């Protein structure tokens, strides 16, 4: 897919190619799961973000 004129926040990006990751459009969370994530992040943000950090693949 050509990305001629690609910009971010109104600024042109230094490349002209748009890269779409495989299956990216299918990676979504339903509204109920989103609300649960949000609730956990607000009620106990330290535990929530600690669990998110554990999911990151550090290299």
C-alpha positions in Angstrom: 0.0 0.0 0.0 1.5 3.3 -1.0 1.7 5.9 1.8 2.6 8.9 -0.3 2.0 12.0 1.8 2.0 10.1 5.1 1.9 12.4 8.1 1.5 12.3 11.8 0.1 15.1 13.8 0.2 17.2 10.7 3.9 16.7 10.2 5.2 14.8 7.1 7.0 11.6 8.0 10.5 11.0 6.5 9.3 8.0 4.5 6.7 7.4 1.9 5.8 3.7 2.5 2.9 2.7 4.8 3.5 -0.7 6.5 0.5 -2.7 7.7 1.2 -5.4 10.2 -0.3 -8.8 9.5 -3.7 -9.3 11.2 -3.4 -5.9 12.8 -7.1 -5.1 12.1 -8.2 -8.2 13.9 -6.3 -7.3 17.1 -9.0 -5.6 19.2 -10.6 -5.8 22.6 -14.3 -5.8 23.2 -15.9 -3.0 25.1 -16.4 -5.1 28.3 -12.7 -6.2 28.4 -11.7 -2.6 27.8 -13.9 -1.4 30.7 -12.4 -4.1 32.9 -8.8 -3.1 32.0 -9.8 0.6 32.7 -11.4 -0.3 36.0 -8.3 -2.2 37.2 -6.0 0.5 36.0 -7.9 3.1 38.0 -8.6 1.1 41.2 -5.1 -0.4 41.6 -2.8 1.3 39.1 0.5 -0.1 40.6 -0.6 -3.7 40.3 -2.2 -3.1 36.9 0.9 -1.6 35.4 3.1 -4.2 37.0 1.1 -6.9 35.3 1.3 -5.1 32.0 5.1 -4.8 32.4 5.4 -8.5 33.0 3.7 -9.1 29.6 6.3 -7.1 27.7 8.9 -9.2 25.9 12.2 -7.6 27.1 15.2 -8.3 25.0 
